[in-house]
Amino acid sequence: MKQVLAGCLLLIGFAVQAQQPTWQGKFEQLDQQLPTPNEYRSGSGAPGPKYWQQQADYVIDAELNDEKQSITGAETITYHNNSPDVLTYLWLQLDQNINEKNNNTAKTTNNSVIDSVAAATFASTINLTNFDGGFKIKSVKDASGNALKYTINQTMMRVDLPKALGPGQKMSFSVEWSFNINDRVQRMTPNDGRSGMEFFPEDGNYLYIIAQWFPRMCVYDDVIGWQNKQFWGQGEFTVNFGNYKVNLTVPADHVMAGTGMVSNLKEVLTADQYARFEKAKTSYDKPVIICTQAEAVQREKTKTKEKKTWRFEAENVRDFAFATSRKFIWDAQAVKVGDKTTLAMSYYPKEGNPLWEAESTKAVKNTLVTYSKYSINYPYPQATSVHAASLGMEYPMICFNFGRPLKDGTIPDRVKWGMIGVIIHEVGHNFFPMIINNDERQWTWMDEGLNTFVQYRTEVENYPDKPVGRGPAAGIVPYMKGNPDLQRPLMVNSESVVRSNFGNEQYAKCATALNILRETVMGPELFDKAFKEYAERWAFKHPKPADFFRTMEDASAVDLDWFWRGWFYTTDNHDVSLDDVKWFKVKTNQAAVENKGKKVAKGDLAAKGDGNKPADFSQGPQYFNVIPTDDRFYGDFRNKIDDKATIAKMETKNFYEITLSNKGGLVMPVIIEWTFKDGSKEIERIPAEIWRLNETKVTKVFAKDKEVVNVVIDPLKETADISIENNVFPKKNQPSKFDELKKGK
C-alpha cells in the first residue's frame, strides 16, 4: 500500500511539474554574472582599499588656420603609472582617424540606393568624398628628443617604450600632429558631427567646435587593462583624468570658449570686455553680456589677419575641447553651488538670438543646481553652453548645442523646448561621465541613461510647462512594443545597438527604468540616497556597471537583482494581464436566504455574457464556508484564536480573488486600483516579489469592506505596461477590425 501511495504521489508530482511554466530564474542573484569583488572594487559597490587609476597630464600648443580650416599642434604628455603593473608600451586614441577615407566605419556601414537623396549624403555613405581627414602624425619623441617607435592601427596608436614603466613611475613624451577640420553640418564624414566647423555664407565666417582633436591616452584599468577598442563612431570615449595647459592660437578677432579657465584674459579681451567678465563673477540674478552682439557683428566684417593666443588651464579633467569664432556673443552669470561659486556661460552667434540670450545661461544654471542636488556639488569653475548647428555634444566644462530661431527671428515652441532640453542634457554630462567617469566606449547607458534620468528630474523641477520628454514610463511603451529583432539589452557593447534604436535604448529605456525604480519600486527617499551615494563614491573615478548595481542595493537595503536582470540584461517587455476577478463572501444563513434561487456558475463569480456581452459583477458573489480552527493546527496556541470574532469579522468582508498572468516576461510590481460601489477608489501596491515563485501567473485574494465595481492594473501607467486593454475588469468590448473600418466610413 505504501508503495502504491508513493507511486500515486510521484505521478501527482510529475503532473504538477509538467503544468509549471519554464522557470527563468528572474529572481536569482546576479553575483555569478558580476565581477568577483577584490581589493580594487568591493562587494558593496565602493572603490576598494587598493583602488587605483592612471593619470595623464597634457601641455598642448596648437594653431587653428581659419583660411585652410586645419589644426597643427604639438603636445607633451606626462603619463603616471599608478597601477601595480609594469608597462612596456602605451596606447593612444586617434579618434580623428575615423575621418580617413579608408576608415573601417565607412567600410562596414550598411547602405542602399535611395531616390532623390542629397549628393553629399550619398557620397559620404559610399566613401566618394574628397575630404582628406584623419591625423597626420609628424613625430613621437621621448623627453630627450629621441624618436619613439609607434604603430598606428586605425583609431589607435601603440607607442613602444625603450624602458619599461614600472608601478609608481611616470614618463613624458611628445607628439606632433595636424589634421583638416571636417564640415559637421554637411556631415560628410562618419564622425557624426561631434566636432568640426560650420560655414555662414551670409557673412563668410566660420564657427568651430573642436573635439577629439589631439592624440589622447587610452585608459588602463584594473578590469580590462588597456581600453583600446576601436572608435567606430557610436560608442563614445573612455579617458583618463589629468591636468591641462593648452595654448591655442587663432585669428585675433576670434572669441574662444574651452575647458578650464583662460589665464591671460586681459590680453585677449578689450578693457571693457574684461570689466564685464569681472562683473559677471558676482551677478547671481541675471547674466552679464561680456562680448556683445554689436561687437560680434563688427568682427564679422573686419576679419583681421592678426593672431592671438588664448591660454587655458584645467585641473583634474578627463578631456579638453574648445570653440572659436569671430561671430561669438558671450554672456556669463554667477551660480552658487554648495559653498562655491561657479560661472554659467553661453557663447552664440547672432543667428542664435533672441533665444540664446534669453534661455541658454538660465538652463546652464538650472542644470548645475539640480544635478548637484542629485549627485555631487559641481566642482569646476565654469560650465559653458556653445551654440552650433546639428547635434549636441559634451566635454568637461563645455558643450555644443543646437536650437536656432527661424530667419525672421520667430521661435517655435519645438525649437525653444528642444534647445533647453539639449542644453540640460549636455551640461548634465559634466556629471555623467565627466566626473563620474564611466567607460563610454563599452557602456553607453552608464552616462547617457543616467544623465537622461537626471535631465528629466531637472526639467520637471524647473520647467513645468515643458512637454514631457524621456523618463515617464508611458513614453517607452512604443519602443517596448516594437520589433524585438531590432532591440538589444542595455548590457551590450555600444556598437551592437541598432542605430535607429540607439536613443530609445541607451537613453530612454535606462532613464525610464531609473524613473520607475525611483517612483514605484524604491520610493524617492531611498532611491535618492542610494543614487547620491553612487555619485559620491565614484566622483573622479572609473565605475563599472557592477559598481552601480551593488551601490544602489548596498545603500538602500533593497534587493534589486530582479530589476537589473529584467531591465538591463534582457529585452523583455512588461505586459500583465488581469485574467480574472472572482467575488466571494462568507456564507451565513441570512446570506443563503437572500440568494435563494440565484444560479452562479461554480468557481466563476463574474457572469460570462453570451456573444459580445462583457464579463462583470452582475450575478453577485459566490459564498463559501469557514469552520472553526482545528486544534491540531495551532496546538498550544489554540487558546489565542478567537474563532467567533474572526468569523464575524470575515462575514462583513468582500473577498476578491485576482488572477494575473505575465505575458511580456518582465516582472514588475503590481499596482491595483479598486473602484467601489459608492464611487470611492483605493490604490494598492504589491512588490514585484509576488512573482518570485511563479514568474508567469499569480492568484491572490484581497479583503475589502466595500463592494468593488471596477478593477484596473497600473492605473497611473507607472510600469510601462505595453497593453493596457487587458488591465481592466469588468472586461470591455474591443472593437474588431471590421468595426473600426466601419466607423471610419
N, C-alpha and C positions, 0 to 999 in steps of 0.2 A: 504493500500500500504506500509506504514512504517513497519507494522508487517511482510509482505511478504519479504520486503527488508532485514529486520533484520534477518529473518529466513534464507534467502539465504546467508547472510554474516556469520551466525553462521555455516551453512553447509560448507561454504568455509573454515572457521576457523578450523573445525574438520578435513577437508581433508588435510589441510596444516599440522596440528598437527600429523595426522596419518603418514604422509610421513617423519616426522622428526626422525632421529635416536635416540636411547636411550641416554639420557643425563647422563653423568657420573661425572659431576662436576669437571673436570680436572683442572679448573682454580679457584675453590673455595679456600678460605684461609684455612690454617692449624690451625688457632687459637684454634678451639674447640678440636683438636686432641693433641695439645701440652699442657704441664702442665701450669696451671694458674700462671702468674708471681706473685712474692711475695717479701718480704724484703730480702730473701736469693738469689733469682735469678730474675733478672729484665727482663722486656719485650724486652729490647734491645739485650738480649743475654749476658749481662755482669753480673758478680757477684753482688748481691745486697748489700745494705749498711750494712746488718747484716749477710752477708755470713760467715759461719764457717766450719771448718773441724777438725777432730781429729788428734792427733799426737801420734806416738808410737816410743819410743827410746829403743835401744837394747844394752846390753853388753853381748857378747857371748864368751864362752871358749869351744873349740871343738878340737877333735883329730881325724885324719884320720889314720886308720890301713891299711897299704899297704899289709899286709900279709893276712888279713881276708876280705879286701875290705868292711870296715864298718866305720861308724862315730858315735862317742859318744860325746854328748855335754850338756852344761848347759847354760841357759840364764836368764838374769834378764830383764824384760820388765817394762818400766815406761810408763803408759798409761795416756794421758792427755784428759780429758773430756771437750772439748771446745764447746759442744753442749748445748742447753738450757734445755736438758732433764736429768732426774735422771735415772741412770743405775743401775740395780740390778744384772745383770750378764753380762759377756763378752763372745764374740765368737772368737775363734782362728781357723785358717786354718791348717789342717793336710794333705797337698797335697800328701805327700809320701804314704798315705794310699790307694791311687789308685793302689799301687803295692801289696796290700794284696791279698792273694789267693782268698778270698771271696768277692772281691770288686764288687760293683754294675755295674761298666762299663763292666766288663767281662760277668756278668750275662745277660746284656741287649744287648750285641753286636750280631748282626746278622751274621751268617756264614754258610758255606756249605762245603761239601767234594769236594776237587779238586784233580785230579790225579797228581802225581809227585810233590807234594808240599814239601817244606823243613820241616823236622821233627820239628825243633824248632819253626817255624812259626805256624805250625798246632797245636802243643802242647799249645802254648800261647793262641790261639783262643778258645780252649776248656778247658782252665784252668788246664792243666796237668803238669805245670812246677813245679820244686822243689824249686824255689826261694822263700825265706821267706822275703817278703818285708813289707813295712809299718813301721810307727813309733812305737817304744816301749816306752811308757811314763812311766818313773820311778817315778816322783813326780811332784806335783804342790803345791807351798807353797807361803804364803804371806811374806811380808818383815821381819816379826819376826820369820819366820821358821815354822809357823803353817800350817798344811795341809789345802788346799782348796778343796772343793767338786767340782768334774768335771764329765762331761758326754761326751762320745765320740759317735758321730753319723756319721759313715763313715768317710768323709774327714773334718768334723767339730768337734770342741770340745767346749763345753759350760763350763765356769768357774763361779760358783755361788759366789757372794760376801757376806761376813758376814755383811758388812755395805754398804749401798747404796753409789754410787759415784755421787755426785751432780755436777751441772754445775760449771765449772771453777776449779774443783778439779782434782788431779792426784793421782795415786797409783802405787806401784811397787810390782811385784810378780815374782816368778821364776819357771822355768820348766826344768826338766832333761829328756833327751831322748836319744835314739840310733836308728840306722837303718842300714840295709845292702844295699850296693850300687848295683844298677842294671846294667846289661850289655846293654848299649844303642845301640851298633852295632847289636847284635843279636835281640834286641827289643823283649825280652821275656816277657815284661810286657806291660800293656796298657798305660804307661806313655809316649809313643810315642817318646822316645828318647830325650826329652828335657834335661835330666840330667842323669849322670851315668858315666860309665868307658868304656875305650877301651883297649883291651889287644893286645900287639905286640909280637907274638910268636917268631919272629926272634931274639929279644934280651931279651925277658922275662920280659918286663916292662909294666906298666900301665900308661895311661893318663886319668886323672879325670877331668870332668867338672861337677860341683856340684851346683844344684839349688833346690828351694823348699825344703831346707834341714833342716830348723828349724821351729818350730811352730810359725806362724805369726798372728798378729791381723787382724781380718776382718775389713772392712770399715763400719763405721756407719755414715750415711749422712742424709741430710735434705729431700731427695726424697723418699727413701725406708727404712730408718732405717738401720738395720743390713743387709749387703750384705753377707748372709751366704748360698747362693746357692751352692749345692754340686759341687765338681770338678769331672766332667765326663771325662775330658781329652781333649776335643776340645775347649770349651770356656776357655780362659786363666785366668788372675789373676787381682784381684782388691785389692790394697794395700795402706796403709797409708804412708805419708811422716814421716820421723824421722831421728834421728842421731844414728850412729852405731859405736861401738868399738868392734872389732872382733879379737880374738886371736886364731890363727889356728896352731896347732902342727902337723907337717908332717915329713917324713924322712929328715934328714939333707941335703941330696944331691938333694932334690927337688927344683925346681924354681916355684914360685907361682905368679898368677895374680888374681886380685879381684876387687870388687867395692871399690872405695876410693883410698887412698894412704897408703903406708907402712911407719909406723912411726919409725921402727927400722931397716931401710935398711942397715945401716953399720954393723949390727950384723949378717945379713943373707947372705950378699954378700961378695965376696973377695974384697980386696982393689982395684984391677984393675977393677972389675965389677962396683964398686961404682963410680970410677972415670969416667967410660964410661957413667954411668947414668947421672952424673952431666954435662958432655959434651953434652948429648942429649938435655938438657934443653935450649940450645942456638943454636942448629943445625936446622936451618929453611930450608936448601936446600936439605937435604937428611937424612935418618935415620942413627942412630949410633947403632951398634950391641953391646948390653950390655953383654949378655951371648952368646958365640959363638957356632958354630956347633961342633968345636973340643972339647970344654968343655962339651957339651951335650953328645957326643959320649963316652967320658971318664966316665962321671957319669953313663951312661947306664951299664958300665962294673963293676963298683965298688960296687954299691948297698949297701951303708952303713946302719948299724942298728941304728945309732945315730939319734937324733931328733932335730928339731929346731922349734921355734915358731915365726910365722910372725904376726905382729900386724898391723891391718888395721883400718883406721878411715875414716868415710864418713859422711858428713853433708847434711841434707835435701834431702835424697834419699828415694825411695819407696820400696827398696828391697836390698838384698845382695847376690851375687853369687861369686864363685871362681873357679879357675882351678889350678891343680898342677900336676907336673910330673918331673922326673929326665931327661926326654927327651927334655925339652923345650929349644929352642933358643929364644932369646928375643931382639927385637930392638925397638927404640923409636925415634921420631922426634918432634921438637917444631912446633906448629901451632899458628899463630896469628889470633885471632878471636875478633874483636872489639878492646877494649883496654886491653885485657888479652891474656896471652899465656897459651896454654894447651898442653898436650903431646898426640900425636897419637902413639899407641904402638901395637906391634904384638908379639904373642907367638906361636911357632910352632915346631913340631918335624922335624928331618932331612927328614922324608918322605914327608914333605910339600915343600921342596926346589927342584929346584931353584925358583919356582913360588912364594912362600910366601915372600921370601926376596925381590923379585923384585916388587911385586904388593900390598901386604896387607896394609902396613902402608900408602902407597900412597893413597889407596882407603879410608882409615880412614880419612886422611887429607882432601881429596876432599869432603867427606860427611859432615864433620864438617863445612867447609866453605860454602858449598851450602845450607845446611839445615838452617844455621844461617841466610842466606840472606832471606829465605822464612818464617822463624818463629821467633826465638829469638836467640841472640848470645849464643853460647854454654857456660854454666856457670861452668861446673865441671873441675877439674884439669887434668883429663886424660880421654881417650877413648881407649879401648883395644879390639883387634880382636884376638881370640884364634882359632887355627886350630884343628878341630876334625872331625872324620868321621860322616856321616849321616846328620841329619837335622841341619839347622841354628836356633839359639835361642838367645834371647836378655834379658839383665838385665842392671841396672844402671852402666854405665861406662865400661861394659864388655859384650861381645857377643861371641857365639860359631859358627864357620862357617866351611862349607865343602869346598872341592876343592883340590884334591890330584893328583899330576902328576902320570903318569904311572911308573911302577917299573924301567924302563930303563931311567927315567928322562925326557922323552918327554912330551910335554904339548899340547894336542889337544885344538883347539880353544874353543870347548864347555866347557872344564874344566876351561880354563882361564877366559872366559867371565862369566861362571856360578859362579866362585869364586868371581870375582869382584862384580857381581850383588848381591850375598848374603851378602857380607861384607857391601856394601852400605845400603842394606835393614836393616840388623841387627844393624849396628851402628846408622842408622837413627832412630831406635826405641828409642834411647836416648831422642829424642824429643817427639815422639808419641809412647808409652804413659808414658815414664819415667819422663817427665817433664810436658807435657800437659796430665794429668793423668786420662784418662777416665776409665770407668768400662769395662774391657776386658771380664769379665765373661758373660756380657749381650750383649754388642755392639761391636762385633769384628771389624766391618768396621771403627769404630772411630779411631782405631790405625792402623790396617793392611791396610785399604783402604787409609787413609790419608797418611800413611807412604809410601805406594807403589806409590802414586801420586808424592810425593817429590823425591822418588827414581828415577822415570822416568825423572824428571827435572835434577837431578844430573847426570844421565847417558848421557842425551842429551848434557849437557853443558860441561862435562869433558871427555866423551868417545864417540866421534862422529863415531868411527869405530865399536862400539859395536852393535851387532844385536838388533833391537828394541824389547823391552820387553812389559810388561803390561803398558798400558796408551793410545796409539793411538786408535781411535775409531774402525778402521777396525779389530783390534785384538780381540775385544769382540764379533764380529758377529757370529762365530761358536757356542759360548755358547748361545747367544741370540736366535739362530735358533734351539737349542737343545730341548730335551724332556721337555715340560712345567711341567709335573708331578714331575720332579726332581728339579725344580727351586723354590727358596724361595726369598721373598723380603729381602732387606738389613735390614729392621727394624724387624728382628726376633731374638729370643734368639740364641746364637751361637750353642747350642746343637740341634737346629731344622734344621740346614743346612745339606743337604746330603753330606757325606764326599767326594764323588768324585767331587762335585761341589764347595767345600769349597774355594779353591784358585781362581776359576773363579768368584765366587760371592763376597766374603768378601774382597778379594784383588783387582782382576782385574776390576770387574764391578764398584766398588766405585772409583778406580783410573781413570778409563775411564770416568766416569761421571764428575769427577772434572776436567779432562783434557778438556772435551767438554765444561764445564762451563767456563773454563779459556779462551780457544781459540776461541770458537764460540758464546757463549751466552753473557758473560760479557765483554770479552776482557782482556788481561793480566794486564793492569794497574789497573782497578777496582778490578779484582779478587785478585791480589797480595796484594793490600792494605787491603782488607777485610780478607783474609786468615791470614795475619800477625797480624791483629787486634785480631782475634780469638786466635792466639798463645800467644800474649802478655797478653790478658785478663785472660787466663786460665793457664798460666805457674804456676806450683807448686800448682795447684788446681784440682778439680774433675769436669770436664764438662760433661754434658749430651747432647744427640742429639739436643734437642731444643736450647741449648746454641749455638751450631754450626750453626744451621739453622738461628736463629734470628740474630746472629752476622754478618753472611755473607750478609744478607739483610740490616741490620742497617748501616753497614759501606760502602755500595755501592749504596743505593737507587735503587736497582733492586729487583722487586718483583719476588721471586723465588719459591713461594709455588707450582706452577705447576710443577717445576723441581723436587723438593723434592718428591712430590706425585708420579710422574711417575717413577723416578729412584730408589727411596728408599722405597716406600710403595707398589709397585706393581711388577709384573714380566712381564709387557707389554714389547713388543719389538717395534723397530721403523721400519716401512715399509710403506713408502709413495709411492703411485703410481701416475705417470703422466698419467692421463687417456686420456686427450685430449688437443690439441693446435689448436686454430682457428685463422686464419689470416684475419683481417679486414682493409679496407681503407675507408676514407670518400668519398662518391660519388660526382663526378664532371661530367660536360658534357663531358669533354675530356676523363675522365676515362671510361665513359659509351661507347664512340665510340670505344676506344681501345679494350674493352672487349666484343664488339658486337658478338653474336654468341656463346660465351662460356657458357657451361652448368655446373652450380655449384649446387650441392645438397643444398637445403635451410637449413641453420643452421649448415652445416658441410663443412668447407673450405678445409680440408685435404682429398685428394682422398682416399677412402676405396677400395683398389685393390681387384680384384677377386682372389680366391684361396690363393696362398702364397704370393701375392704381398703386401708389407708393405705399411702402410699409409705414405704419405709425403706431401710436399707443391706444388706438380707439377701442380695442377689446379688453382693455384693463389688465390688471396684474394676474399672475399665477400665484397661487397660495401654496405654501409649504409648511410642514410641521417642524416644531422644535420640541425636544423632550428633555426632561431633567438630566443633568450630567451624571454619567455613570461614576460611582465611587471609585471604581478601579482605575479610572482615568487620572484622577487627581490624588489618590492615595491619602496621605496625611494632610494634604492641603484642602481636602474637600470642604471642611468647615468654613473656609474663606469664600466659598462661592455661594452667592445668594441667587438661586435659580429663579425664584419668583420675581425678584426685582429685575433681573436680567431679561427674562422672557417678557415681562410687562413693558420694559423699555423697547425691546425689539418689535413688539406689536404696534408701536406707534411709528415705526420707520418704513420708508420705502427703500427697497433694495434693487440696485441696478447692476446687472451683470453685463460687462462690456467685453467684447472680443475684438482684438486688433490684430492686423497682420502687417508685417514689414515687407513691402513689395519692392522697395528700392535697394535694400541691403544696408543702408547707412542707419545705424542705431542712434536714436536721439531721445531726449526727454519727451514725455507725453504731457501735453497741456490740454486740459479738458474744460470747456465752457458748458456749464449746466444752465439751462433756462427753465424756470419753474412756472407753475400754473398761474401764480399771482403776478408774473411779469418780471420778477427779480432774477438776477443772474449771479453765478459764482464761478470763479476760475480756480481750478485745482491743478497743481503741478506735481508731476511724478518724475523722479530721476531716471536717467537712461538705464540704470541698472535693473529696471523692470524686465529688460530683455536678456539678462545675463544667463538664464537657464534655458531659454528658448529664444533664439535670435530672430525667428520668423513669425511667431504667433503667441499672444498672451491673452489670458482671460482674467478679469479682476472684478470683484464685487464692491460696490460703494453703497453706503448707507446715507440716506437723505431724509430730512424731516418733511420736506415738501415734495409734491408730485412734480416730476420732470416732464416737460413737453418737447424739449429740443436739446440735442447734444451735438457739440461741434469740437473737433480736434484741431488744435493750433489756430484758435480764433483770431489772434493778432498777427498771424503769419510770421512767427518768430523763428521757425525751424527749417525754412527753405523747402517745405513740402511741395513737391512738383505737381501734385494732383489734389487740389482742394475739393474736387467734386465727390470724392469718396470719404470725406472727413465729416459728413453730416448725417444725423439721424433725427427724425424720420427721413428716409431716403426721398430724394426729389427726382422727378422725371427729368431725364436728359433728352433734349430734342434729337431726333435722328437726323441723318444727313438729308433725308427727303424733306423733313420738316424745315430744316434750315434753308434749303433751296426754295421751298415753297414760300417761306416767309420773306426771302429775298426778292421774290417777284412782287 
